[in-house]
Amino acid sequence: MSLRPDPIGSVPEETAQVARVVFRKGNLCLRLREALGTIYGDELFADLFPALGRPAEAPWRLALISVLQFLEDLSDRQAAEAVRARIDWKYLLLRRVARGGIPGATRKNKKGGSWVIQPT
């Protein structure tokens, strides 16, 4: 795996909209992103990756997943599921949610459209 640093963007708009609807009173992950912004950057991890090879997942994202896994006392499998399924984690990790219709996995937004988490 090689590191191809990308600029860390902002929370995708659809993810932000869903998170605001679902967590009206806030949430730890939302507060962390809003208060601290980017906690880790790819530059911190550049020396750990070779110059050649397949691009790796963003190391700042993997570091945050490890922190969240520790905070919530999750197994590796549970943490992987949280990355895939939890809107608050998607918000903090700058992952997007997609519109769609998977029965049992949808939430209604204010305009009546269905939102579902896109597998990562």
Rosetta blueprint (number, residue, H / E / L):
1 M L
2 S E
3 L L
4 R L
5 P L
6 D L
7 P L
8 I L
9 G L
10 S L
11 V L
12 P L
13 E H
14 E H
15 T H
16 A H
17 Q H
18 V H
19 A H
20 R H
21 V H
22 V H
23 F L
24 R L
25 K L
26 G L
27 N L
28 L H
29 C H
30 L H
31 R H
32 L H
33 R H
34 E H
35 A H
36 L H
37 G L
38 T L
39 I L
40 Y L
41 G L
42 D H
43 E H
44 L H
45 F H
46 A H
47 D H
48 L H
49 F L
50 P L
51 A L
52 L L
53 G L
54 R L
55 P E
56 A L
57 E L
58 A L
59 P H
60 W H
61 R H
62 L H
63 A H
64 L H
65 I H
66 S H
67 V H
68 L H
69 Q H
70 F H
71 L H
72 E L
73 D L
74 L L
75 S L
76 D H
77 R H
78 Q H
79 A H
80 A H
81 E H
82 A H
83 V H
84 R H
85 A H
86 R L
87 I H
88 D H
89 W H
90 K H
91 Y H
92 L H
93 L L
94 L L
95 R L
96 R L
97 V L
98 A E
99 R E
100 G L
101 G L
102 I L
103 P L
104 G L
105 A L
106 T E
107 R E
108 K E
109 N L
110 K L
111 K L
112 G L
113 G L
114 S E
115 W E
116 V E
117 I L
118 Q L
119 P L
120 T L
